[in-house]
Amino acid sequence: MRPFLGIGVLSRYLIRQNLFLMIICLAVGTCIYLLSDVFDRLDDFIRAGLGVETILFYFLVKIPVIVSQLMPAIFLLAMVIQMGVLTRSKELLALQAGGVSFAWLIRFFLIYGLVWGAGQLVFSQFLGVFGEYEANRIWKEDVRKKHLDELKIHKLWFRDGPFIVLADEAFPGKSRATGITVYEFATDNQELIRILTAKKALIDDNGWGLLDVHELDTRTFLSVNRLSQFLSVRQNLKAYAAVELKGDKAQLPLMELSRTIKKLEASGSNVEILRTAWHGKWSYAFSITIMALMALMLTTFSENVYANIGLSLIIIFVQYGVHVVGATAGEKGVLPPILAAWLGNIIMGGVASLRLAWVALPGFQSTLREWLVGLRLIRS
């Protein structure tokens, strides 16, 4: 009998078993998450006077977001339970006796985890993004009444051609800003030629109209006061409004996030946070592969499924903690965005890979011992 789609009988059995456990774990995890969200926000919905249909729609569109967030942890728990069941029923021992090595299992689950990671990325970019956008829209517009006209951005700055513009407060929906400071540089070099301060700015597609302006010429140190002045600053506030209204920058879809990064970078804005978020979307999706390695690693230490479940919960929190530390380091510019976003996967994946190589590759043990002996000889 020919394998279905190139997948053998054993592979189909492992996939079917894993999918069954994942559905159970995902259903339990999603229900717990939804219940906590209901208890946390139901009072706000009732005070806002929203109907039952709107409330139900809010929690319905939150489900894809919840699934996207929980998937790596669910995959780890499902695999730990699966490996525990295989060990307890002696199926793992029978497979090894039949010539199926532990290295084959590592290779199979590594490929299986990569497929799930790709699926997680696609799912989060379509249904996940749609659910996040709709949930934020209901929460901000219907519950918090935060419409575009009320959106306020604090401490905005950007570069546009020879101008560096700073605004204490910007209102994208009203196309105006307050507390304006503009530094104008010469077009042929970086010499500062004048500094403009204004109480307000009215913004359209043609430029910025400054009101109650004070101009200081840095070459002659002469100052002039004007009621108004027009600047050919073409940067509008739509890109900033899109980011602010959709909440967390990491929730923007990849393509839109890429366009936003290019647009803001061209204006001279700092995009380290956005670049870290862009790489973080990839690393979070493929952390499922790292979870597969971690589950196999736990199997090599203990055959007790209950102990491994407890250890897997600790691993989930450690992985999340390292991910947050890396993301913070990337946003602050301490680490390059790509390294910061993948830091958790690199550390956890490296630890798991070393342990699995030690168990599954006998040659690795002797090579590592020889390397350690050589290192001691060099030091002595």
GULO-879692 format. One line per 10 residues: their letters; for each residue x, y, z of C-alpha. Coordinates in Angstrom, 2 decimals. Layout:
N
a) X Y Z; ... $
***
This chain:
380
mrpflgigvl) 0.00 0.00 0.00; 1.46 3.33 -1.12; 1.80 6.09 1.51; -0.83 8.82 1.39; 0.83 12.03 0.12; 4.19 10.47 0.89; 3.28 10.08 4.60; 3.77 6.59 6.01; 1.53 4.69 8.41; 3.58 5.62 11.48 $
srylirqnlf) 3.67 9.30 10.53; -0.10 9.38 10.02; -0.61 7.67 13.39; 1.57 10.23 15.18; -0.11 13.15 13.40; -3.60 11.85 14.17; -2.73 11.32 17.83; -1.16 14.77 18.10; -4.10 16.52 16.44; -6.53 14.85 18.84 $
lmiiclavgt) -4.55 16.03 21.86; -4.10 19.52 20.42; -7.85 19.94 19.86; -8.53 19.01 23.48; -5.80 21.28 24.88; -6.78 24.13 22.58; -10.46 23.88 23.50; -9.65 23.93 27.23; -7.15 26.78 26.91; -9.46 28.89 24.74 $
ciyllsdvfd) -12.39 28.43 27.12; -10.28 29.45 30.13; -8.96 32.50 28.28; -12.45 33.53 27.14; -13.92 33.11 30.63; -11.22 35.31 32.14; -11.85 37.92 29.43; -15.60 37.78 30.01; -15.24 38.34 33.77; -12.74 41.15 33.14 $
rlddfiragl) -14.71 43.14 30.54; -18.37 42.23 30.87; -19.04 45.09 33.31; -17.56 47.59 30.82; -19.80 46.29 28.04; -22.89 46.55 30.24; -22.04 50.09 31.38; -21.53 51.09 27.72; -25.05 49.83 26.96; -23.99 47.46 24.18 $
gvetilfyfl) -26.40 44.84 22.88; -25.97 41.09 23.20; -25.09 40.75 19.51; -22.17 43.20 19.79; -20.86 41.51 22.94; -21.06 38.05 21.36; -19.40 39.33 18.18; -16.54 40.81 20.24; -15.77 37.51 21.96; -16.25 35.58 18.70 $
vkipvivsql) -13.63 37.61 16.84; -11.29 37.28 19.83; -11.11 33.48 19.32; -8.60 33.63 16.38; -6.44 36.01 18.43; -6.53 33.65 21.40; -5.67 30.66 19.23; -2.70 32.53 17.72; -1.39 33.47 21.16; -1.86 30.04 22.75 $
mpaifllamv) -0.69 27.83 19.88; 3.01 27.41 20.89; 2.07 26.55 24.48; -0.72 24.22 23.32; 1.63 22.45 20.92; 4.17 21.87 23.71; 1.56 20.47 26.11; 0.04 18.23 23.43; 3.44 16.82 22.48; 4.45 16.24 26.12 $
iqmgvltrsk) 1.22 14.31 26.71; 1.65 12.40 23.44; 5.21 11.34 24.24; 4.12 10.39 27.76; 1.32 8.19 26.37; 3.71 6.54 23.89; 6.18 5.82 26.69; 3.59 4.60 29.19; 1.93 2.23 26.68; 5.37 0.85 25.67 $
ellalqaggv) 4.74 2.00 22.09; 7.96 4.03 22.09; 9.92 0.98 23.24; 8.26 -1.15 20.55; 9.14 1.41 17.89; 12.78 1.44 18.97; 12.85 -2.37 18.99; 11.38 -2.33 15.48; 14.19 -0.14 14.17; 12.65 3.33 14.58 $
sfawlirffl) 15.37 5.38 16.22; 14.90 8.40 18.45; 16.68 10.44 15.76; 13.82 9.57 13.37; 11.30 10.92 15.90; 13.32 14.12 16.26; 13.44 14.60 12.50; 9.72 13.86 12.11; 8.55 16.25 14.84; 11.01 18.93 13.67 $
iyglvwgagq) 9.44 18.91 10.19; 5.96 18.64 11.73; 6.70 21.68 13.92; 7.92 23.68 10.91; 4.67 22.95 9.08; 2.66 24.07 12.11; 4.82 27.21 12.40; 4.06 28.17 8.79; 0.37 27.51 9.38; 0.45 29.58 12.57 $
lvfsqflgvf) 2.02 32.51 10.70; -0.58 32.44 7.92; -3.46 32.02 10.38; -2.31 34.89 12.58; -1.82 37.21 9.58; -5.35 36.73 8.28; -7.91 35.61 10.86; -5.77 36.73 13.80; -5.24 40.25 12.43; -8.90 40.58 11.45 $
geyeanriwk) -10.02 39.46 14.92; -7.61 41.83 16.65; -8.70 44.77 14.50; -12.42 44.15 15.06; -11.98 43.56 18.79; -9.96 46.79 19.14; -12.52 48.69 17.09; -15.41 47.56 19.32; -13.45 48.19 22.49; -12.23 51.67 21.53 $
edvrkkhlde) -15.18 53.00 19.54; -18.14 51.37 21.27; -16.81 50.88 24.79; -14.15 53.53 25.26; -15.59 55.89 22.60; -12.10 56.45 21.23; -12.80 57.56 17.67; -10.29 58.90 15.21; -11.35 62.47 16.00; -10.36 61.92 19.63 $
lkihklwfrd) -7.03 60.22 18.90; -4.09 62.08 20.42; -0.40 61.27 19.85; 2.07 62.62 22.40; 5.65 63.68 21.65; 5.59 63.06 17.90; 8.72 63.69 15.83; 9.85 62.90 12.30; 12.12 64.12 9.49; 10.85 65.30 6.13 $
gpfivladea) 13.44 66.59 3.66; 15.39 69.45 5.28; 12.96 69.65 8.23; 12.97 67.88 11.59; 9.54 68.39 13.14; 8.58 67.88 16.79; 5.05 68.20 18.18; 3.98 68.00 21.80; 0.54 66.72 20.75; -0.83 65.63 17.36 $
fpgksratgi) -4.47 64.98 16.41; -4.61 62.88 13.18; -8.41 62.99 12.90; -8.47 66.79 13.13; -5.32 67.29 10.99; -3.69 69.58 13.51; -0.91 69.61 16.09; 0.19 71.78 19.00; 3.52 72.75 20.53; 5.46 72.69 17.25 $
tvyefatdnq) 9.24 73.00 16.90; 10.82 72.81 13.43; 14.57 72.60 12.72; 15.40 73.47 9.11; 18.73 72.41 7.60; 20.41 73.50 4.40; 19.62 71.18 1.50; 23.25 70.79 0.39; 24.70 70.02 3.87; 23.71 69.43 7.48 $
eliriltakk) 24.01 73.09 8.57; 21.14 74.27 10.77; 19.79 77.49 9.23; 16.70 78.30 11.30; 14.48 77.18 14.16; 10.72 77.72 14.09; 8.37 77.41 17.04; 4.59 77.63 16.78; 1.64 77.11 19.07; -0.44 75.25 16.47 $
aliddngwgl) -0.19 73.66 13.02; -2.95 72.95 10.49; -2.07 70.02 8.21; -3.20 69.06 4.71; -1.72 67.25 1.70; 0.14 70.40 0.59; 2.02 71.02 3.81; 1.88 72.39 7.35; 0.45 75.81 8.15; 2.00 77.16 11.35 $
ldvheldtrt) 0.14 79.67 13.56; 1.67 82.16 16.03; 5.20 81.54 14.76; 8.56 82.57 16.21; 11.52 82.23 13.79; 15.19 82.28 14.78; 17.79 82.50 12.02; 20.83 80.63 13.35; 23.19 82.32 10.86; 22.37 85.91 11.80 $
flsvnrlsqf) 20.68 85.26 15.18; 17.80 87.51 14.15; 14.33 86.57 15.41; 10.99 87.34 13.81; 7.42 86.80 15.01; 4.66 86.00 12.50; 0.96 85.26 12.78; 1.27 82.38 10.30; 3.74 80.63 8.04; 3.49 77.78 5.53 $
lsvrqnlkay) 6.04 74.96 5.35; 6.27 72.40 2.55; 6.26 69.46 4.97; 4.43 66.67 3.12; 4.28 64.23 6.01; 0.66 63.73 7.09; -0.45 61.83 10.15; -2.28 58.91 8.53; 0.52 56.40 9.04; 0.81 57.31 12.72 $
aavelkgdka) -2.97 57.14 13.12; -3.10 53.65 11.60; -0.54 52.39 14.08; -2.14 54.07 17.08; -5.70 52.99 16.32; -4.80 49.37 15.79; -3.17 49.21 19.19; -0.05 47.15 19.68; 2.30 47.55 16.71; 3.02 43.82 16.79 $
qlplmelsrt) -0.60 43.20 15.77; -0.21 44.88 12.38; -0.05 42.37 9.48; 3.39 41.73 8.00; 2.82 43.52 4.70; 1.25 46.59 6.31; 3.93 46.64 8.98; 6.63 46.54 6.28; 5.05 49.49 4.45; 4.72 51.44 7.70 $
ikkleasgsn) 8.38 50.82 8.53; 9.51 52.08 5.12; 7.27 55.15 5.30; 8.34 56.13 8.81; 11.99 55.35 8.12; 11.90 57.63 5.08; 10.61 60.42 7.33; 13.53 59.93 9.71; 11.56 58.32 12.53; 13.02 55.69 14.82 $
veilrtawhg) 11.68 52.31 13.65; 13.56 49.96 16.00; 10.33 49.04 17.78; 8.55 48.27 14.53; 11.48 46.26 13.14; 11.62 44.21 16.33; 7.87 43.61 16.08; 8.22 42.52 12.43; 10.89 39.94 13.25; 8.96 38.97 16.38 $
kwsyafsiti) 5.98 37.85 14.31; 8.19 35.36 12.49; 9.97 34.15 15.60; 6.75 33.68 17.58; 5.17 31.59 14.83; 8.19 29.32 14.49; 8.60 28.98 18.25; 6.28 26.01 17.71; 9.30 24.18 16.25; 11.29 25.03 19.37 $
malmalmltt) 8.45 23.68 21.51; 8.65 20.37 19.61; 12.34 20.11 20.48; 11.65 21.02 24.11; 8.96 18.32 24.40; 11.36 15.69 23.04; 14.06 16.93 25.41; 11.78 16.48 28.43; 11.14 12.88 27.35; 14.87 12.14 27.60 $
fsenvyanig) 14.96 13.27 31.25; 11.79 11.68 32.63; 9.05 9.26 31.57; 6.62 10.70 34.12; 4.02 12.56 32.06; 2.74 14.57 35.05; 6.21 15.81 35.93; 6.85 16.70 32.29; 3.59 18.67 32.10; 4.68 20.69 35.13 $
lsliiifvqy) 8.13 21.27 33.60; 6.54 22.27 30.29; 4.55 25.00 32.08; 7.80 26.33 33.52; 9.38 26.22 30.04; 6.45 28.24 28.64; 6.98 31.01 31.20; 10.77 30.98 30.71; 10.38 31.15 26.92; 7.94 34.04 27.23 $
gvhvvgatag) 10.21 35.84 29.70; 13.25 35.56 27.43; 11.11 36.69 24.48; 9.98 39.80 26.39; 13.56 40.61 27.47; 14.78 40.26 23.90; 11.94 42.39 22.52; 12.65 45.12 25.09; 16.37 45.05 24.22; 15.51 45.40 20.53 $
ekgvlppila) 13.11 48.30 21.14; 15.74 50.13 23.20; 18.42 49.55 20.56; 20.56 47.37 22.86; 20.37 44.44 20.42; 19.75 44.34 16.66; 16.02 43.76 15.99; 16.48 40.34 14.35; 18.66 39.04 17.20; 16.37 40.51 19.85 $
awlgniimgg) 13.26 38.93 18.31; 14.83 35.49 17.92; 16.70 35.51 21.26; 14.24 33.22 23.05; 14.16 30.71 20.20; 17.96 30.71 19.93; 18.52 30.07 23.64; 15.76 27.51 24.18; 16.36 25.81 20.84; 20.09 25.64 21.52 $
vaslrlawva) 19.59 23.99 24.90; 17.12 21.45 23.49; 19.29 20.70 20.46; 22.37 20.01 22.59; 20.45 17.60 24.81; 18.86 15.78 21.86; 22.19 15.54 20.05; 23.73 14.06 23.21; 21.02 11.38 23.39; 20.41 10.60 19.72 $
lpgfqstlre) 23.91 10.96 18.25; 26.51 8.73 19.94; 29.28 10.36 17.93; 28.35 13.73 19.40; 29.18 12.54 22.92; 32.68 11.37 22.00; 33.32 14.52 19.94; 32.23 16.76 22.81; 34.40 14.83 25.30; 37.43 15.13 23.00 $
wlvglrlirs) 36.78 18.83 22.59; 36.57 19.35 26.38; 39.77 17.36 26.93; 41.55 19.42 24.26; 40.29 22.62 25.87; 41.69 21.55 29.26; 45.06 20.71 27.69; 45.24 24.10 26.01; 44.48 25.89 29.30; 47.07 23.83 31.19 $
***
